[in-house]
Amino acid sequence: MRKLKAKIIDKLIEMRATGAEVDFLIWLSHRQNDAGYVRGVYYKDAAEGLHISFQTFYNAMRGLERKGIISVTKDELYRGDWDIRILNNDFSNQELRQGHAADNYLNTGFQIFYSQEFFAMKANEKLMAMLYIKIAGAGSPNYHIGTEKFFEKYTKLFGVKKRALQNYLTGIKKFFSIGIKKREYWINPLHKKVYRQNDAVTDRSEYVKQTAGSLCRRFRLQEPQKAYKAVAELVKQYYYTIKDDIEIYFTEAIKAHLLLANGDADPRKWKKRKINQKLLHKLFLERLPAGALV
């Protein structure tokens, strides 16, 4: 569910989020489930995906946590990763899941949020771009505001001087048409640079990649490529047909599979960690509660 609620954008601005924090939050939003959870966030995956150092990853994660934008938990059984929730970003309500109330969120599935040009911008340039895309999505694609009012409003919002705002406008011009007419700024997202999407990258594909990768790593499954394919195919199959958090049921199914193979309740003693897709599928279906399928 590649979305961030409007209030989160406002909080990022209010809390003076860094560029790395903005980038990491967008990365998380691409991988979250409907309730805003991303399980099994692995530092190497995030660092590689965002082209940042491990230390920058930790700084961004802890910075967002301190600002009250995410919560971070760690299970001692799974070393090297975290369960992260984007706070106040629950889209499990059916109307939001179906895409209604677009003025209440920012769609992070747009092309701009996969662009290295976006990630290379300064923190406030990114936040300004996100703000104007959110405004455009709320029904004002040709945003306009008096020049005096613009500087009065946004110097206060971003806590900067007039000169800095002028620089931000220059910085976001790669994604927006910006002009002055009758003493008003007119700011309009450039469709090809902002909205164009890669059809191969979807809510489902991002979620499947994160979930299958996390489960294979956490359970240290043998024959990792084969295991990843087996888990990914099943997650993909049930992504649209189960209304609950399907990762919970896959976690329980893998536990049951490995318990059958090893005969020991202590996961730390498991030696056999190969996955049989048909058996995993059977165990998964057995763990679904009544009415889970839609």
N, C-alpha and C positions, 0 to 999 in steps of 0.2 A: 504494500500500500504506500506508494510513493507520494506522500502528502505531509505537509506541516501546517498545523493550524495557525491562523492569522496572529493569534496572541503570542505564539512562540517567536514569530518574527519581531513583534514589538518588544518582547523581552530580551531578545538578542541585542537589539539596539540599545535598550535601556541599560543593560548590564555591560555594555561596551565589549562585546565578544571579540575575540581575536580572529584573524583570518583562518588560522588552523582550527579553531573551535567551530567556525561556520562550516568549513570543509568537512570536518568529521561528522557534524550533525547531518549534513546532506547525505554523506556516505551511509550513516545509520538509517536515514529515512528511506533509502533505496532498499533496505533489507528488513525492515520492520514488518511485524504482522499487523492485523487490523487493530490490535489494542496498543500498538506502539512499542512492543517488545522486540528486541533482537537478542537471541540466545547464542552463546558461543562466539562472541566477538573475539577474534584472534588478532593479537597485536601485529603479527607479521602480515596478515591479509590486509589490514587497514593501512599499515605503513606502505606496503607495496602498491595498493590501489590508489593512494593519495600522493605517492612519491614524496614521502616524508620520512624523517628518522624515527627510530623507536622512541626516543626521548620526546620528540614533538607529539607523537601519538599519546604518550602518557600525560603530557602537559595539557593537551586538548581535552582528553577524557576527564581528568581531574578538574580542569577549569570549568567545563560544562556542569560537572557535578556540584562544584561549589556555588555556581550561579543558580542552581535549582532548576536546570533545564533537563537534566537526565538523572536517573538513579542507577547506581552500579552495585552489583552483587557478584560474589565469587563463591563457587562451590569447590571446596578443597579437593574433591575427587577429580575434578577436571583442571589440570594445571595449564596455565598459559592463556586462559581466556576468561571472559566475563559475560554475565547476562546484564544487558543494559535496557532500560526503558526510557523512552522519550516521554517525559512527564506531560500530562494534559494533552496527549495526542492520540486519544482513543477514537478510532473510526469503526468500532465494531457495531455501532448503531446501523441498522440496515439502510436508512436513507443516505447516510454519509458514504457507506460502502458502495452504493449504487451511483455515487457521483453528484448528489444534490448539494445544495448550499455551497456552491463553488466560491462565493464571496467570503466564506469562512476559512479557507485554506489556500495554501500555495502548492501547486502541482510541481513536485521536484522531479517528475519524469520528463520534463521538457529538456530539449537538447542542451540548453545553456548550462544545465547542472551536471553535464558530462563533459563540458568543454574545458580544456586546459587554459584557455584564455580567461575564463571565469575564475578558475582557481588561482591564476597568477595575479589577480587584482588585489588591491588593498582591502582590508577588512570592511571599512565603511563603504567602499565602492560596491562590494558584494552585497552588503546589507541594503544599500540604496537600490540596487538592481532588483533584489528580492522584493522590496517594498513596492516598487512600481509595477512589477509583474503581478503582484498580489492585487494592487489597485486595478490594473487592467482586467484581471479575472473577475473583479467585482462589478464589471460593466462600464469601466472608464478607460477604454483602450487608448484614447487620445487625451491623456491627462494634461490639464492646463491650469496654471496658477500664476497670479500676478508676480512680477519679478521681486517687488519689495516684500510681498507676503512670503514668497519662496524663501528668501534669505532669513526673514524673521522666524519662520516656522522651523526650518531645517538646521539653522545654526543652534537653535535651542535643542532640537531633537537629538542631534549627533554630538552636541557639546563642542563645536568647533567654530572657527572664524569663517567669514565670508570667502576668503581666498581658498580655504580648504574645500568648501562646497563647490566652488568653480572647478577645482581640480578633480573632484569626484565626478562631476558632470562630464568632464573631458575623458575621464577613465572609463565611463560606462557607454561612451558613444559607439563603441564596437558592437553594442547590443541594442542601442536605442537611437531613434531619430529624435534629435533635440534641437529646437529652434526657438527664436523669440519673435512674436508677432503681437503688435499692439500692446507692448509692455507686459506680455505674458510669456512664460515658458510653456512650450508644448513638448511633451515627452511621450513618445510612442514606441513600444517594443518593435524591433525589426523581426518580422515573422520568420524568415529563414534562419536567423541567428539564434532566436529564442525558442520558438515553438516546434520546429521540425524535430521529429522523433525517429529513432531507430526502431523499426518494427520488430526486430529480433530481441530487443530489450523491453520486457514488460514487467508488470507487478509480479506475475507468476514466475517468470524466469529468474528475477532477482531473488525472490523468496526461496525458490527451489535450490538455487546455487548456495545461498547462505545456510539453509537448513540441512541439506544433504552433506555439505562440507563440514558443518559443525558436528553433526551426529557421527560421521565417520572418524573425525579426529578425536572426539571425546571418548568414544568407545575403542579407539585404537584398532579399528577393523583391519584385518589382514586383506591382502590383495586389494589395496585401496582404490585403484581405478575401477575394478569390477564392483566393489562394494559401493562406491559413489554412484555408479550407473544404476545399480539396483535400487538404492534408496531414492535417488533423484527421480527415477521413472515413477515410483509409487507416490512420492510427494506431488509430482506434477499431475498424476492421474486424479488425485483427490483434492487438489487445491480449491476447485470451484464447487465441489459437491459436499463438503463438510463445513458446517457453520461454526464449529468450535475450533480451538487452537490445535491443529492436527499434529504439531510437533510433540505435544505431550503423549499422544497415542503411539507415535513412532518410537519415542524414547522407551516407553514401556514394552513395546513389541520387540525392540532390539535387546533389551534386558532379558526378556523371557527367552528369546532365541539363544543368547549366549549362556544363559542358565541351563537350558536343556543340553547344550553342547558340553558344558563343563561340570555340571552337577555340584556346583559350589556356590553358595549365596554371596560369597565375598568377591566383588568384582576385581579386587587387587590380585586374586589368585587365578583369574581366568587366563588360560593359555591358548585355547581354541577361539579364534575371533573371526572366522570366515562366515559370510552371510549367504544364505540360500534365499533367493528372491521369492520363490513360491511359499516357502515356510514363513518368511517375514510377512508376506501379504496376508496369509492365514491368521497369524498371530495379531497383526494389526486390526483386522476386521473383528476378531474376537474381543478386542478391547474397546471397540466403539460402543458407547451407550445407546440405548434405544432413542431413535429420533435424531441421531447425529447427522445422518445423510439428508441432504436437501434435494 
